[in-house]
Amino acid sequence: MGTVVPLIALAVIAFVLFVAWPRKPKQPMPADEPERPMTGEEIVRANGLILRDQLSHAPFGELLARRLWHRLQAGAPGVRRTGHG
């Protein structure tokens, strides 16, 4: 019985150290194609699609919302159209 207790204590210590030991993180699987950063035009287009989806159709109906969206897309950035002439 004198040697069993130290062996059990050694097994418990070894188990605790094994569980607590930091493991090497697994390497992520390489992608088929490396992800490239979005260009400025792609960012603007993605933001436009998000805004289009958030455009409320309820107050004035689907047709008016679609017309509004097409008019906004047809205008040049920074140019204000007054509707005269």
C-alpha positions in Angstrom: 0.0 0.0 0.0 3.0 2.3 0.5 3.8 2.5 -3.2 0.2 2.6 -4.5 -0.6 6.1 -3.1 2.5 7.8 -4.7 1.7 6.1 -8.0 -1.9 7.3 -8.0 -0.7 10.8 -7.1 1.8 10.7 -9.9 -0.9 9.5 -12.4 -3.2 12.4 -11.2 -0.4 15.0 -11.6 0.5 13.6 -15.1 -3.2 13.7 -16.1 -3.7 17.3 -14.9 -0.5 18.4 -16.7 -1.6 16.6 -19.9 -5.0 18.3 -19.9 -3.6 21.7 -19.0 -0.7 21.7 -21.4 -1.2 24.2 -24.2 -1.7 22.3 -27.5 -0.4 23.5 -30.8 -3.4 25.1 -32.7 -4.4 23.3 -35.8 -3.6 25.0 -39.0 -6.6 26.2 -40.9 -7.3 24.4 -44.2 -6.0 26.5 -47.1 -8.7 27.9 -49.3 -9.0 26.9 -52.9 -8.5 30.5 -53.9 -6.9 33.2 -51.7 -9.3 35.8 -50.6 -8.6 39.2 -52.2 -9.5 42.5 -50.7 -12.5 44.3 -52.2 -11.9 47.2 -54.5 -13.5 50.5 -54.0 -16.1 49.9 -56.7 -17.0 46.5 -55.1 -17.5 48.1 -51.7 -19.7 50.8 -53.2 -21.8 48.2 -55.0 -22.1 46.0 -51.9 -23.2 49.0 -49.8 -25.7 50.0 -52.5 -27.2 46.5 -52.4 -27.5 46.6 -48.6 -29.2 50.1 -48.8 -31.5 48.8 -51.5 -32.6 45.9 -49.4 -33.3 48.3 -46.5 -35.4 50.6 -48.6 -38.9 50.5 -47.2 -41.5 49.5 -49.7 -44.5 49.8 -47.3 -45.4 53.5 -47.3 -45.6 54.2 -51.0 -45.7 50.7 -52.6 -43.3 48.6 -54.5 -43.5 50.5 -57.8 -42.6 53.8 -56.3 -39.7 52.3 -54.3 -38.3 50.7 -57.5 -38.6 54.0 -59.4 -36.9 55.9 -56.6 -34.1 53.4 -56.6 -33.6 53.6 -60.3 -33.6 57.4 -60.2 -31.0 57.3 -57.4 -28.8 54.9 -59.4 -29.1 57.0 -62.6 -27.8 60.2 -61.0 -24.1 61.0 -60.8 -22.6 61.2 -57.4 -22.6 64.7 -55.9 -24.8 66.1 -58.7 -28.1 67.5 -57.5 -31.0 67.4 -60.0 -33.8 69.9 -59.5 -36.2 68.5 -62.1 -36.4 71.8 -64.0 -35.6 71.5 -67.7 
